[in-house]
Amino acid sequence: MEKADSAVFGSMKTFNHCSGLTCFRLAALIVAASLMASCSSKEEQEVVPVVTVQAATVETKTIQATIDTDAVLYPRDEAAIVPKVVAPIKKFYVERGSQVRAGQLLAELENQELVGALTENQGGYEQAEASYKSALQSASQDLQVAKEQLDAAQKLYDSREALYKQGAMAAKDVEDAGIALTEARNQYDLAQKDYNLKVAEGQLTAAKGRALSAEAQLNYTKIVSPINGVVTDRPYYAGETPSSGSPILTVMDLSSVVARAYVSPQQAAELHVGDAASLSPGAGAPPMPGKVTIVSPALDPNSTTLQVWVEAPNPGRRLKPGSTVSLSIVAKTVKDALVVPTEAILTAPDATTSVMVIGSDGEAHETSVKTGVRAAGEVQIWSGLRKGQQVVTAGAYGLPDGTKVAVSPSPASGASDAN
C-alpha cells in the first residue's frame, strides 16, 4: 500500500512539469494506479478466516438405551441342608464338588434310638388295630342278634294282633307281645350305639399317628438332596454332632447364575421381565447373555433403590457365586433412529440442545435439535436433522454461527487411511 502511494505521489510530481497529450496520458495512468491500489487494499481487508474442525455424518441405525451397573452373582438355586433331628453324623456319601441329583442320599445320622421308638410305636399301633377289629366284630354280632330278636318280636306281635282282630286271640296275649317288641327294639337301639365304636377308633388313630411320627423321625436321619446341583460346602466330619439349626451340607445349582443389582426407581421404571442383558465377568472374559427375571416391586428401605435379577447360563460353571460382575441391561431399543456422536451435542444453560451443521456453503450453522436415547457414545435425534448431514464433533464450542470451516479427518479415520 505504501509503495503504491509513493508511485502515485511521484507521478503527481511529473504531472506538474508536463503539458498537452503527454499530461493527459500521465493523468490516466495515475488514476489507474490509484484504482488498482484501492482494490488490492479491499481484498486484503475481506480475507475470511477458516476454522478447522472434525465432523461426522448423521446416520440411521438401531440404538439401544442400556442401564449399566455392578451386580453380585448368586446360584440359580441353593439348599443349605439342616437336619431336623440332632444326632451324630454316621456317614457322608458325598464330598465338596460332588455332583448330585434331587432325592439322592447324601449322608446318614445315628438312628438306633429312633429305630427302637419306631418299633415300639408300630407295636402299639398293631395292638390298637387288633383291639379295634375285635370290638368291631363283637359289636357287629350283638347288632345282628338284636336285629334278629327285633324282627322275631315284630312278627309275633303282628300275628297275635291279627288273630285278636279275628276274635281268636286274647287281648292279654297281644299286650304281652307288644311288651316283648318294645324290649327287643330297645336292645337293638343299644346295639347300634355300641356299634359306633368311637372310642376304639380314636385309640387306633392315635396309635397310627405315633407310629407315623416315629417313622418320620427315623427318615429324618437320612439326608437327601432337595435339588440338582453340586456340593459347595460340608463343614462337618463323620462322628461329629452338628448343633441345632446348623447346615451340614450346601448344594447349589450352578447351571445358571442370577446377578442381583440395585437401580434407581427411574431406571427400574424402564425395565421389564424378559429384557435382554449381558454380564461381563472381567479379566478379558467375553460377556454372557442373560435376561431380566425379577424387577422388585418395592424399594429397599435402606438405599431407596429397587433390586433387579438377571439370570444367565453358566456353561462350565465359569461364573462363581459371590463374585462381582458388570451388568448391562437393555432398557429400550429404537430401530432406524437418526444418530450422531455424543460430542456433537451442545447443551445450553437452559438445557436446550443444538448442533453445528456444516452447510453446502462450507459454513457451520447452529441448529436446535431434540434428543432421545443415549448409548455407547451416540445420541438419537428426534428432530432438527436429516440423514446425510454433517455435524461438527470437535471444535464446535464457541464457534460463531456462519463460521467458515474446513473438515479435518479424525485421528481414527486418519490412522485407518494410513493403514
Secondary structure by P-SEA (a helix, b strand, c coil): caaaaaaaaaaaaaaaacccaaaaaaaaaaaaaaaaaaaaaaaaaabbbbbbbccccccbbbbbbbbbbbbbbbcccccccccccccccccccccccccccccccccccccaaaaaaaaaaaaaaaaaaaaaaaaaaaaaaaaaaaaaaaaaaaaaaaaaaaaaaaccccaaaaaaaaaaaaaaaaaaaaaaaaacaaaaaaaaaaaaaaaaaaaaaaaaabbbbccbbbbcccccccccccccccccbbbbbccbbbbbbbbcaaaaaaccccccbbbbccccccbbbbbbccccccccccccbbbbbbbbbbccccccccbbbbbbbbcccccccccccccccccccccbbbbbbbccccbbbbbbbccccccccbbbbcccccccbbbbcccccccccccbbbbcccaaaaaaaac
